[in-house]
Structure formats: C-alpha cells, structure tokens
C-alpha cells in the first residue's frame, strides 16, 4: 500500500512539474521534479530517475542556473552510465556540449559533441545493419519462394511431358495395331481372291 501511494505521488509530482514547465513556471516545475525524484529513488526506478534528472537539468538550463544545471547533468551522466541507458547518455552528451559551449570551454564542448556523434552514429549504424539484415532475409526468402515456384513449374512440365509421351505411345501403339490389322485384312482378302478365282 505504501509503495502504491509512493508511486502515485511520484507520478502526480512529475505530471505537475511537466505542466509547470509547459507554462514556463520553472520554480514550481523544479520543486515538483525534485519531489518526484525523491519518490522515484525510493521506488528504485532507474529509467524514471534518469527522465527526471533530464527534466531538472533542462529547467535549470532555462533559468540559467549554471551550477545546478551542471550538477544535474553530471548526475544524469553518471546514472545513465551505471544503468546502461544509452538514450539518456546520448542526451547528456549533447546538453553538456551545449553547456560547455555557452561557458566558452570549446574544447570540452567539442569533446562531448564528438561523444554524442559517436554514440548517435553507432546507434544509426546498428539500425542500418538491422535493416540490411532484415532486407537480406526478406530477399533470401523471396528467392527461395521463386526457386520453389520454378521447381513446381518444372515438375508440372515434366508431368505434362510424361503424360504427352504416354498418349503419344498409346497413339502410336494403337496406330500400329490398326495398321497391322489393315495389312492383315488386305493379305487375307488377297489370299481369298487367289483361292477363289472368278
């Protein structure tokens, strides 16, 4: 029961923080996000914790509270690394690049932008590899279907050829039989005429 209430208040605080942020009421948004963060940590929800840390860093950046925004960005970087949540790690790289650029530390900004680009590229590369694998699999399946259909057609043609040959053999055998009977009748008729001269 206590956990259910904790989750309920955590979600309520988070949603209230989002509404405050949408209306640019950053002090209320920050207060609600901090409450939600405390409750989330009690509930041991790593993904939600990273989500709230991300929201807090954004609010502090918008209010130009540089120390707090950096504190939450560093915390988010650590948590996303510990929990292995690449999405937030990527987000924090981009935001830290922006933070350092605004503070004139272009070397650090460039370093974090390179990390962001590298992680983003690896995600895109993996996505591309998966898409290529899917397409290759589909192509191979279609090729197998084409081969199967060709083999079926060949089989049908062979069956038709065998049937035609059978019918041709029957026709030739029947024709030979009829010809033999005709020759036999002609011979019998010829012998009868020789035996019975007029």
Backbone torsions as a table, in degrees:
resi	resn	phi	psi	omega
1	UNK	NA	-42.3	-179.9
2	UNK	-63.3	-41.6	178.8
3	UNK	-63.3	-42.2	179.6
4	UNK	-60.6	-44.2	178.1
5	UNK	-63.1	-41.7	-179.8
6	UNK	-61.2	-45.1	178.3
7	UNK	-64.1	-41.9	179.8
8	UNK	-60.1	-48.4	-178.8
9	UNK	-68.6	-32.7	177.4
10	UNK	-64.0	-47.3	179.8
11	UNK	-65.6	-41.8	179.5
12	UNK	-62.0	-45.0	179.3
13	UNK	-63.3	-41.3	179.7
14	UNK	-63.3	-48.3	-179.5
15	UNK	-63.4	-39.4	177.8
16	UNK	-64.2	-39.8	176.4
17	UNK	-62.4	-41.6	178.7
18	UNK	-62.8	-43.4	178.8
19	UNK	-62.3	-42.9	178.7
20	UNK	-63.5	-40.6	179.0
21	UNK	-64.1	-40.3	179.3
22	UNK	-63.3	-29.9	178.8
23	UNK	-93.9	11.3	178.3
24	UNK	62.8	26.6	174.9
25	UNK	-95.0	75.4	-171.6
26	UNK	-65.8	-37.1	177.4
27	UNK	-59.7	-42.1	177.2
28	UNK	-68.0	-40.0	179.2
29	UNK	-60.3	-46.7	-178.8
30	UNK	-62.2	-44.4	-179.3
31	UNK	-61.1	-44.9	-179.2
32	UNK	-68.9	-39.4	177.8
33	UNK	-64.3	-38.3	178.6
34	UNK	-64.9	-41.0	176.9
35	UNK	-62.5	-45.0	179.6
36	UNK	-62.0	-38.4	179.6
37	UNK	-63.8	-43.8	178.3
38	UNK	-60.0	-45.6	-179.4
39	UNK	-67.7	-36.2	178.7
40	UNK	-64.4	-40.8	178.6
41	UNK	-64.7	-34.4	176.5
42	UNK	-66.6	-34.8	-178.1
43	UNK	-84.9	-5.9	178.8
44	UNK	55.6	61.4	-179.8
45	UNK	-119.7	89.8	-174.0
46	UNK	-58.3	-43.0	-177.6
47	UNK	-65.1	-44.6	179.5
48	UNK	-66.3	-35.7	178.1
49	UNK	-60.6	-45.6	178.6
50	UNK	-65.0	-38.0	178.6
51	UNK	-60.1	-45.7	-177.8
52	UNK	-70.4	-40.6	176.2
53	UNK	-59.0	-39.5	177.3
54	UNK	-62.4	-45.3	179.4
55	UNK	-63.5	-42.5	179.0
56	UNK	-62.6	-42.9	179.2
57	UNK	-62.5	-39.0	178.5
58	UNK	-64.0	-45.0	-179.5
59	UNK	-62.7	-43.7	180.0
60	UNK	-67.2	-33.1	176.4
61	UNK	-67.1	-38.6	-179.8
62	UNK	-69.6	-29.6	177.6
63	UNK	-90.0	1.4	179.3
64	UNK	59.7	32.2	171.9
65	UNK	-88.6	86.7	-170.7
66	UNK	-63.5	-41.1	-178.1
67	UNK	-64.9	-44.9	-179.2
68	UNK	-68.3	-41.1	-179.7
69	UNK	-62.9	-41.1	178.7
70	UNK	-65.6	-40.9	179.4
71	UNK	-59.1	-46.3	-178.4
72	UNK	-73.2	-31.4	175.8
73	UNK	-66.4	-43.4	177.9
74	UNK	-63.6	-41.2	178.3
75	UNK	-63.5	-43.7	178.9
76	UNK	-62.1	-41.2	178.9
77	UNK	-61.2	-45.6	179.7
78	UNK	-63.5	-46.9	-177.8
79	UNK	-66.3	-43.1	-178.9
80	UNK	-66.0	-30.9	176.2
81	UNK	-71.1	-45.1	-179.7
82	UNK	-62.0	-45.6	-176.3
83	UNK	-81.6	-11.9	179.6
84	UNK	70.5	35.8	-179.9
85	UNK	-99.7	96.7	-173.6
86	UNK	-63.7	-33.8	-178.1
87	UNK	-56.9	-48.5	-178.2
88	UNK	-73.3	-31.6	176.5
89	UNK	-61.8	-43.1	178.9
90	UNK	-64.7	-43.8	178.3
91	UNK	-59.5	-44.9	-176.5
92	UNK	-68.2	-34.3	176.1
93	UNK	-60.3	-45.5	-179.3
94	UNK	-64.7	-42.7	-179.0
95	UNK	-70.1	-37.5	176.9
96	UNK	-66.7	-36.5	175.6
97	UNK	-60.2	-44.5	178.2
98	UNK	-64.8	-42.9	-178.7
99	UNK	-61.8	-47.7	-179.7
100	UNK	-67.0	-35.6	178.2
101	UNK	-63.4	-43.1	178.8
102	UNK	-64.4	-25.8	-179.3
103	UNK	-98.3	10.4	173.9
104	UNK	79.3	6.8	178.6
105	UNK	-95.3	79.8	-172.8
106	UNK	-70.4	-28.1	178.1
107	UNK	-64.5	-49.2	177.8
108	UNK	-64.5	-40.0	179.2
109	UNK	-59.9	-44.1	179.8
110	UNK	-65.5	-39.0	179.8
111	UNK	-62.3	-45.1	179.7
112	UNK	-70.7	-32.4	177.5
113	UNK	-68.0	-35.9	176.7
114	UNK	-65.9	-40.2	177.0
115	UNK	-62.9	-43.3	178.7
116	UNK	-59.9	-48.5	-178.5
117	UNK	-63.5	-42.8	-179.9
118	UNK	-62.1	-47.1	180.0
119	UNK	-66.0	-40.6	179.3
120	UNK	-65.0	-41.8	178.8
121	UNK	-63.7	-41.0	-179.6
122	UNK	-66.0	-35.9	176.4
123	UNK	-66.2	-42.6	178.7
124	UNK	-66.4	-39.1	179.1
125	UNK	-63.1	-44.8	179.5
126	UNK	-62.3	-41.7	179.3
127	UNK	-62.6	-43.1	179.8
128	UNK	-65.3	-43.7	179.1
129	UNK	-61.3	-43.0	178.4
130	UNK	-62.5	-40.2	179.6
131	UNK	-67.0	-41.8	178.6
132	UNK	-63.6	-43.3	178.7
133	UNK	-60.4	-43.2	179.2
134	UNK	-62.6	-44.8	-178.9
135	UNK	-66.0	-42.1	178.0
136	UNK	-61.6	-42.7	178.4
137	UNK	-61.3	-43.4	179.1
138	UNK	-64.1	-41.6	179.5
139	UNK	-63.0	-45.8	179.8
140	UNK	-62.0	-40.3	178.2
141	UNK	-63.2	-42.9	178.3
142	UNK	-64.9	-39.0	177.8
143	UNK	-62.6	-42.3	178.0
144	UNK	-61.9	-42.0	178.2
145	UNK	-61.7	-41.4	179.0
146	UNK	-63.7	-44.4	179.1
147	UNK	-61.8	-44.0	179.3
148	UNK	-61.4	-45.0	179.1
149	UNK	-63.4	-39.3	177.8
150	UNK	-64.8	-42.0	178.6
151	UNK	-64.3	-37.7	177.2
152	UNK	-64.1	-42.3	179.0
153	UNK	-63.3	-42.8	178.5
154	UNK	-62.1	-42.7	179.1
155	UNK	-61.8	-44.7	179.2
156	UNK	-63.1	-43.4	178.9
157	UNK	-63.4	-39.0	178.2
158	UNK	-65.0	-41.7	177.7
159	UNK	-62.2	-43.4	178.2
160	UNK	-63.0	-41.2	179.9
161	UNK	-62.9	-42.9	178.4
162	UNK	-62.7	-43.4	179.2
163	UNK	-63.3	-41.7	179.9
164	UNK	-63.9	-41.3	179.0
165	UNK	-64.4	-38.9	177.8
166	UNK	-62.2	-47.1	-179.3
167	UNK	-63.9	-38.4	178.0
168	UNK	-64.9	-41.9	177.8
169	UNK	-63.1	-44.0	177.5
170	UNK	-60.7	-43.5	-179.2
171	UNK	-63.6	-45.9	-179.8
172	UNK	-65.6	-40.8	179.0
173	UNK	-64.7	-43.4	178.5
174	UNK	-63.7	-42.8	179.1
175	UNK	-63.4	-42.0	179.3
176	UNK	-63.8	-40.3	178.8
177	UNK	-64.2	-45.7	179.2
178	UNK	-63.1	-42.5	179.3
179	UNK	-64.3	-41.2	179.2
180	UNK	-63.2	-43.5	178.0
181	UNK	-63.4	-40.2	-180.0
182	UNK	-64.5	-43.5	179.3
183	UNK	-64.4	-42.6	179.3
184	UNK	-61.7	-43.1	179.5
185	UNK	-65.3	-39.8	179.0
186	UNK	-64.2	-43.4	179.0
187	UNK	-63.3	-45.2	178.6
188	UNK	-62.1	-42.6	179.1
189	UNK	-63.6	-41.4	178.7
190	UNK	-64.5	-42.2	179.3
191	UNK	-66.6	-38.4	179.1
192	UNK	-63.8	-38.7	-179.8
193	UNK	-68.1	-32.7	179.0
194	UNK	-74.1	-35.5	178.7
195	UNK	-71.7	-32.7	179.6
196	UNK	-114.8	84.0	177.4
197	UNK	-75.8	147.2	-179.5
198	UNK	-69.3	NA	NA
